[in-house]
Amino acid sequence: MAESNPVTTGSAQFNIADSRFSIYPNPAEGIIFVNGNSAGETSISVFNLAGEEVKRISVNSFPQEVDLSSEPGGVYLLAIHDESGRKVFRIVKMDQD
């Protein structure tokens, strides 16, 4: 059985044996970075909680910047799609004052 470590505070990176991606900062005020090691063609999609896709990015290299500054504050789902499947992370976008 794989050994799990605690969740890192302030990041969506779950320190488990098969985690290949990290999302930071989380929560964020607008810009989020995705870092990782991907197999083949990769895309990032961001969805609001109504299930609407608010952002889609084709990834050429990491780290990848995801700009959510035009989106309202709230909870979003960030999905990373590559040849090995899909990973989904919960991210929080804070309102900018």
Helices and strands as residue ranges (DSSP letters): E 21-24, E 31-36, E 42-48, E 53-59, E 64-67, E 74-82, E 85-93
